[in-house]
Amino acid sequence: MENHDHGEVSPVREVVRDAASDGGSSPGFDDRSAGQPARTGEAAVSPRRKKSRRNGGARPPGVVEGPAKDASSGESPDDGASQARAQGEAAHADGSSRPDGEPPKRKRRKRRRRRAFVRGAVGEAAAQQEAPPQPETGKPNRPQPARRRESAQEGQRTSYAALDLGTNNCRLLVAVPTRPGHFRVVDAFSRIVRLGEGLSLEGRLSEAAMDRAVNALGICAEKLGHRKPRRMRLIATEACRSAENGEAFIERVKHETGLTLEIIDRQTEARLAVAGCSTLVERGTEGVVLFDIGGGSSEIALVDISRHRTPRLADHIVAWTSLPVGVVSLAERFGGHHVTRETFSAMVDAVGEMLDRFDDGGRLSKIAAGGRFHLIGTSGTVTTLAGVHLGLARYDRRQVDGLWMERNNVDRMIDTLLSWDFEQRKANPCIGADRADLVLGGCAILEAIRRRWPSERLRVADRGLREGMLNEMMAADGAWRRRRQTGRGK
């Protein structure tokens, strides 16, 4: 695949919600002291006591009112009088006559102690009873949620990594699962290494190409060593698959970088491409032709979802093929710097002959004739076309990924690129020097696919194998189910 780099997305932290769910509170606030504060030096009087005093000032039977403490000294202002009163009441509690001649009051079985609440004293008492002792740091207290968001150790345990070494690019994604079916990228790397340069002519990987790839893989190894993902999958595609020295190169990579690459077959490559683009297929769609134009091969998958659709879009692949041609091999065969309209037409015919040998059994013929069918392209070719179509001053994945392009828009963009010479293509910010000699070869493969499966709409995907690997690893590991149970799937 020829995808551009990924941007990282960091969700907004909702600190207040986390603190509330943890039972935390803002500093300087206690819920028991909320409301109208009492005046300094006065006890807060309950409504029932106020009503009692309006009816004659008598206290409720059997209730001894505690003295209000002075907020400044911490002692009772009428300590002596209150002690004498308490001793006198205790002395006559056995039923004997009181000093003033009044009959003894009936003793209640249970006495309720009343507290005197004074502004300032309440918050201090509550803090002493419930708040654990805090070391003095000289800094103001801040709400500390018990469960911190994505600590470094947790990020290492829950992150997943996917690396794709293709014929043209070396790409890495490290991500953590979020809501079901989605993830957040925490690290990414992409570099054009042209590993398959000269492969179609020599049948071997050149020393210069292998050096470039090993250098890029060394950077990936450093990132993986720092992130320590929970699981990772590292794959190599067509260049290593078809080269005579592909296995020897894999051994060199393991020796020099410590990374063990897996050479996948074409069917696995097609399945991963479909898995990576599953969220771009809208409801109501009955059929999709998904294609991945790579550097040395192009994978095409026919997806029938006219019946019941399952969460795994790859389960609905009814036919697939892998063309032994990509942007690098086609440019080396026909030339990429100076491309005339005649040369472009010859490229399209060459790819069309390969597609004619693919017998799909007419699996999508009826569906393709209806309006619920479209193409999905996941490669640098279609993302480049989308960027030129939008007139971007700089490539922006957020505007390109998921973009719909109508048939006439695609026709116009291909015609525009054909009218430009190499320097004009090179000067375009969405093409650049690295793709200026490859983009028209990719357009030729795209045009052959459009002629075989005509569609009024094309959806652009800046995603593919890496996203497919991440989706499959997270689903197999139960990452989304685990996050939903622990309440972290936000």
DAZIHU-V244008 format. One record per pair of residues at least 24 apart in sequence whose C-alpha atoms are under 10 Angstrom apart, sorted by sequence separation. I is the first residue (numbers start at 1). J is the second residue. If there is no record, write none. Layout:
# DAZIHU-V244008
i/j
I/J
I/J
This chain:
# DAZIHU-V244008
i/j
43/67
44/68
159/183
161/185
168/192
169/193
170/194
192/216
237/261
239/263
240/264
241/265
281/305
298/322
299/323
385/409
386/410
389/413
42/67
43/68
64/89
159/184
160/185
161/186
163/188
165/190
167/192
168/193
169/194
170/195
191/216
234/259
235/260
236/261
237/262
238/263
241/266
297/322
298/323
299/324
325/350
326/351
377/402
385/410
388/413
389/414
414/439
418/443
42/68
43/69
150/176
159/185
160/186
161/187
162/188
163/189
164/190
165/191
166/192
167/193
168/194
169/195
190/216
191/217
234/260
235/261
236/262
237/263
238/264
273/299
274/300
283/309
297/323
298/324
299/325
325/351
376/402
414/440
417/443
41/68
42/69
43/70
159/186
161/188
163/190
165/192
166/193
167/194
168/195
169/196
189/216
233/260
234/261
235/262
236/263
237/264
238/265
273/300
274/301
290/317
296/323
297/324
298/325
299/326
324/351
385/412
386/413
389/416
41/69
42/70
165/193
166/194
167/195
168/196
189/217
233/261
234/262
235/263
236/264
237/265
238/266
270/298
271/299
273/301
274/302
289/317
296/324
297/325
298/326
323/351
376/404
382/410
385/413
388/416
415/443
40/69
41/70
42/71
166/195
167/196
168/197
233/262
234/263
235/264
236/265
237/266
269/298
270/299
271/300
274/303
287/316
288/317
291/320
293/322
294/323
295/324
296/325
297/326
298/327
325/354
375/404
384/413
385/414
388/417
414/443
40/70
41/71
165/195
166/196
167/197
189/219
190/220
234/264
269/299
270/300
271/301
287/317
289/319
290/320
291/321
292/322
293/323
294/324
295/325
296/326
297/327
324/354
375/405
413/443
414/444
40/71
41/72
155/186
189/220
237/268
238/269
266/297
268/299
269/300
270/301
289/320
291/322
294/325
295/326
296/327
297/328
323/354
385/416
40/72
167/199
188/220
237/269
266/298
267/299
270/302
279/311
281/313
293/325
294/326
295/327
296/328
297/329
322/354
323/355
385/417
414/446
236/269
266/299
267/300
278/311
279/312
293/326
294/327
295/328
296/329
297/330
322/355
395/428
410/443
414/447
189/223
205/239
235/269
266/300
267/301
278/312
279/313
292/326
293/327
294/328
295/329
296/330
321/355
394/428
395/429
396/430
188/223
204/239
205/240
214/249
218/253
222/257
224/259
278/313
294/329
295/330
323/358
393/428
394/429
395/430
41/77
187/223
203/239
204/240
210/246
213/249
214/250
217/253
221/257
275/311
277/313
278/314
295/331
321/357
322/358
392/428
393/429
394/430
395/431
410/446
411/447
187/224
205/242
206/243
217/254
220/257
221/258
275/312
276/313
277/314
321/358
391/428
392/429
393/430
394/431
410/447
204/242
205/243
214/252
215/253
218/256
219/257
221/259
274/312
275/313
276/314
320/358
321/359
391/429
392/430
200/239
203/242
204/243
205/244
206/245
210/249
214/253
217/256
218/257
220/259
274/313
275/314
319/358
320/359
321/360
391/430
187/227
199/239
203/243
204/244
205/245
213/253
214/254
217/257
218/258
274/314
275/315
319/359
320/360
388/428
168/209
186/227
199/240
202/243
203/244
204/245
205/246
215/256
216/257
217/258
218/259
273/314
274/315
319/360
387/428
388/429
389/430
167/209
170/212
196/238
197/239
200/242
202/244
203/245
204/246
207/249
210/252
211/253
214/256
215/257
217/259
271/313
272/314
274/316
318/360
319/361
387/429
388/430
62/105
170/213
195/238
196/239
199/242
200/243
210/253
214/257
271/314
274/317
318/361
319/362
387/430
388/431
407/450
61/105
62/106
63/107
169/213
170/214
195/239
196/240
199/243
205/249
270/314
271/315
319/363
384/428
386/430
387/431
61/106
62/107
63/108
168/213
171/216
172/217
194/239
195/240
199/244
318/363
319/364
384/429
385/430
61/107
62/108
167/213
170/216
171/217
196/242
271/317
318/364
384/430
385/431
410/456
61/108
62/109
63/110
64/111
65/112
66/113
67/114
68/115
69/116
71/118
74/121
166/213
169/216
170/217
172/219
173/220
196/243
270/317
383/430
384/431
407/454
410/457
62/110
63/111
64/112
65/113
66/114
67/115
68/116
69/117
70/118
71/119
72/120
165/213
172/220
383/431
384/432
407/455
408/456
409/457
410/458
62/111
63/112
64/113
65/114
66/115
67/116
68/117
69/118
71/120
72/121
171/220
172/221
174/223
271/320
406/455
407/456
408/457
409/458
61/111
62/112
63/113
64/114
65/115
66/116
68/118
71/121
170/220
173/223
174/224
270/320
380/430
381/431
406/456
407/457
63/114
65/116
70/121
165/216
172/223
173/224
270/321
380/431
384/435
405/456
406/457
407/458
69/121
165/217
172/224
270/322
405/457
406/458
174/227
176/229
267/320
269/322
327/380
404/457
405/458
406/459
163/217
174/228
175/229
176/230
242/296
266/320
267/321
327/381
381/435
385/439
404/458
405/459
174/229
241/296
266/321
267/322
300/355
380/435
384/439
403/458
404/459
405/460
238/294
239/295
266/322
402/458
403/459
404/460
163/220
237/294
238/295
239/296
265/322
266/323
381/438
382/439
402/459
403/460
404/461
174/232
237/295
238/296
239/297
266/324
302/360
306/364
380/438
381/439
384/442
385/443
401/459
402/460
403/461
173/232
237/296
238/297
301/360
304/363
380/439
381/440
384/443
400/459
401/460
402/461
403/462
237/297
238/298
303/363
304/364
381/441
382/442
400/460
401/461
402/462
302/363
303/364
306/367
381/442
382/443
400/461
401/462
402/463
161/223
162/224
172/234
302/364
305/367
380/442
381/443
400/462
401/463
161/224
171/234
304/367
379/442
381/444
160/224
381/445
382/446
397/461
398/462
381/446
397/462
161/227
170/236
306/372
397/463
160/227
161/228
162/229
306/373
46/114
156/224
159/227
160/228
161/229
305/373
159/228
160/229
161/230
162/231
163/232
164/233
165/234
166/235
167/236
304/373
377/446
45/115
46/116
156/226
157/227
158/228
159/229
160/230
161/231
162/232
163/233
164/234
165/235
166/236
167/237
168/238
303/373
44/115
45/116
156/227
157/228
158/229
159/230
160/231
161/232
162/233
163/234
164/235
165/236
166/237
167/238
168/239
43/115
44/116
45/117
155/227
156/228
157/229
158/230
159/231
160/232
161/233
162/234
163/235
164/236
165/237
166/238
167/239
43/116
44/117
155/228
156/229
157/230
158/231
159/232
160/233
161/234
162/235
163/236
164/237
165/238
166/239
167/240
302/375
386/459
42/116
43/117
44/118
153/227
155/229
156/230
157/231
165/239
166/240
167/241
341/415
344/418
375/449
386/460
42/117
43/118
44/119
152/227
153/228
155/230
156/231
165/240
166/241
289/364
301/376
375/450
385/460
386/461
41/117
42/118
43/119
154/230
287/363
288/364
300/376
382/458
383/459
384/460
40/117
41/118
42/119
287/364
300/377
341/418
382/459
383/460
38/116
39/117
40/118
41/119
286/364
287/365
339/417
340/418
341/419
375/453
382/460
383/461
384/462
38/117
39/118
40/119
287/366
288/367
289/368
339/418
340/419
374/453
375/454
381/460
382/461
383/462
37/117
38/118
39/119
40/120
287/367
288/368
338/418
339/419
340/420
373/453
374/454
375/455
380/460
382/462
383/463
37/118
38/119
39/120
40/121
286/367
287/368
298/379
339/420
340/421
373/454
374/455
375/456
376/457
377/458
378/459
379/460
380/461
37/119
38/120
242/324
285/367
286/368
338/420
339/421
373/455
374/456
375/457
376/458
377/459
378/460
379/461
380/462
36/119
37/120
287/370
338/421
339/422
372/455
373/456
374/457
375/458
376/459
377/460
378/461
379/462
380/463
33/117
286/370
287/371
288/372
289/373
290/374
291/375
292/376
293/377
294/378
295/379
337/421
338/422
369/453
371/455
373/457
374/458
375/459
376/460
377/461
378/462
379/463
33/118
37/122
286/371
287/372
288/373
289/374
290/375
291/376
292/377
293/378
294/379
295/380
337/422
368/453
369/454
370/455
371/456
373/458
374/459
375/460
376/461
377/462
378/463
379/464
33/119
238/324
285/371
286/372
287/373
288/374
289/375
290/376
291/377
292/378
293/379
294/380
336/422
337/423
368/454
369/455
371/457
377/463
378/464
33/120
238/325
285/372
286/373
287/374
288/375
289/376
290/377
291/378
292/379
293/380
294/381
368/455
377/464
378/465
33/121
238/326
284/372
285/373
286/374
287/375
288/376
289/377
290/378
291/379
292/380
293/381
337/425
365/453
33/122
34/123
283/372
284/373
285/374
292/381
293/382
337/426
364/453
32/122
33/123
282/372
292/382
32/123
30/122
31/123
352/444
30/123
33/126
281/374
347/440
348/441
351/444
352/445
355/448
29/123
30/124
32/126
281/375
347/441
348/442
350/444
351/445
354/448
355/449
28/123
31/126
281/376
347/442
348/443
349/444
350/445
351/446
352/447
353/448
30/126
165/261
200/296
280/376
344/440
347/443
348/444
349/445
351/447
352/448
356/452
30/127
164/261
165/262
181/278
182/279
199/296
344/441
347/444
348/445
351/448
352/449
355/452
29/127
163/261
164/262
165/263
181/279
197/295
339/437
343/441
346/444
347/445
348/446
349/447
350/448
351/449
28/127
196/295
197/296
277/376
336/435
337/436
338/437
344/443
345/444
348/447
349/448
352/451
195/295
196/296
277/377
336/436
337/437
344/444
347/447
348/448
352/452
194/295
195/296
277/378
336/437
337/438
339/440
343/444
344/445
347/448
348/449
274/376
276/378
335/437
336/438
339/441
345/447
335/438
336/439
337/440
344/447
345/448
348/451
273/377
274/378
336/440
273/378
332/437
335/440
336/441
331/437
332/438
335/441
328/435
331/438
334/441
327/435
330/438
331/439
333/441
328/437
329/438
331/440
332/441
327/437
328/438
330/440
331/441
327/438
328/439
330/441
331/442
326/438
327/439
329/441
330/442
27/140
28/141
327/440
328/441
27/141
28/142
327/441
328/442
330/444
26/141
27/142
326/441
327/442
330/445
26/142
27/143
325/441
326/442
327/443
25/142
26/143
325/442
327/444
24/142
25/143
26/144
326/444
327/445
24/143
25/144
326/445
24/144
25/145
325/445
24/145
280/401
281/402
22/144
23/145
24/146
280/402
323/445
20/143
22/145
23/146
279/402
280/403
19/143
21/145
22/146
200/324
18/143
19/144
20/145
21/146
22/147
169/294
200/325
277/402
18/144
19/145
21/147
168/294
169/295
16/143
18/145
19/146
167/294
168/295
15/143
17/145
18/146
19/147
166/294
167/295
168/296
200/328
201/329
15/144
16/145
18/147
166/295
167/296
199/328
200/329
15/145
18/148
166/296
167/297
181/311
198/328
199/329
200/330
18/149
166/297
181/312
197/328
198/329
201/332
196/328
197/329
200/332
201/333
15/148
195/328
196/329
199/332
200/333
15/149
194/328
198/332
14/149
197/332
13/149
295/438
298/442
295/441
295/442
298/445
293/441
294/442
298/446
293/442
300/449
293/443
293/445
293/446
291/445
292/446
314/468
291/446
168/326
291/449
167/326
168/327
290/449
312/471
167/327
168/328
289/449
312/472
167/328
289/450
167/329
1/164
312/475
1/165
2/166
289/453
1/166
2/167
4/169
6/171
288/453
1/167
2/168
3/169
5/171
6/172
289/455
1/168
2/169
4/171
5/172
6/173
8/175
11/178
288/455
1/169
2/170
3/171
5/173
290/458
1/170
2/171
289/458
290/459
292/461
1/171
288/458
290/461
292/463
292/464
11/184
291/464
292/465
9/183
10/184
9/184
10/185
8/184
9/185
10/186
7/184
8/185
9/186
7/185
8/186
281/459
6/185
7/186
8/187
280/459
7/187
8/188
280/460
6/187
7/188
280/461
6/188
5/188
6/189
277/460
5/189
6/190
277/461
5/190
276/461
277/462
4/190
5/191
276/462
277/463
278/464
3/190
4/191
276/463
277/464
4/192
276/464
277/465
274/463
275/464
276/465
278/467
2/192
273/463
274/464
275/465
276/466
277/467
278/468
273/464
274/465
275/466
276/467
277/468
272/464
273/465
275/467
276/468
271/464
272/465
273/466
274/467
275/468
276/469
278/471
270/464
271/465
272/466
273/467
274/468
275/469
276/470
277/471
269/464
270/465
272/467
273/468
275/470
276/471
269/465
272/468
273/469
275/471
276/472
268/465
271/468
272/469
275/472
270/468
271/469
272/470
269/468
272/471
269/469
272/472
235/465
235/466
234/466
233/466
235/469
234/469
1/237
233/469
232/469
233/470
232/470
231/470
194/434
233/473
193/434
232/473
192/434
231/473
192/435
231/474
231/477
230/477
168/434
1/269
1/273
183/467
182/467
183/470
182/470
183/471
3/292
181/470
182/471
1/291
2/292
3/293
181/471
1/292
2/293
3/294
180/471
181/472
183/474
1/293
2/294
174/466
175/467
182/474
1/294
2/295
173/466
174/467
177/470
181/474
1/295
171/465
172/466
173/467
176/470
177/471
180/474
181/475
1/296
171/466
175/470
180/475
1/297
173/469
174/470
1/298
173/470
177/474
183/480
1/299
176/474
177/475
180/478
181/479
182/480
175/474
180/479
181/480
164/464
179/479
180/480
164/465
178/479
179/480
180/481
163/465
164/466
177/479
178/480
179/481
162/465
163/466
176/479
177/480
180/483
162/466
163/467
176/480
179/483
180/484
161/466
162/467
164/469
177/482
178/483
179/484
161/467
162/468
163/469
177/483
178/484
183/489
162/469
163/470
182/489
161/469
162/470
160/469
161/470
162/471
179/488
180/489
160/470
178/488
179/489
180/490
159/470
160/471
162/473
177/488
178/489
179/490
161/473
177/489
178/490
160/473
177/490
160/474
159/474
158/474
160/479
159/479
158/479
1/326
2/327
158/483
1/327
150/488
149/488
147/488
3/378
4/379
2/378
3/379
4/380
1/378
2/379
3/380
4/381
1/379
2/380
3/381
1/380
2/381
3/382
4/383
1/381
2/382
3/383
4/384
2/383
3/384
2/384
7/396
5/395
6/396
7/397
4/395
5/396
6/397
7/398
4/396
5/397
6/398
4/397
3/397
4/430
2/435
2/442
6/462
5/462
6/463
3/461
4/462
5/463
3/462
4/463
2/462
3/463
1/462
2/463
3/464
1/463
2/464
3/465
1/464
1/465
1/466
11/490
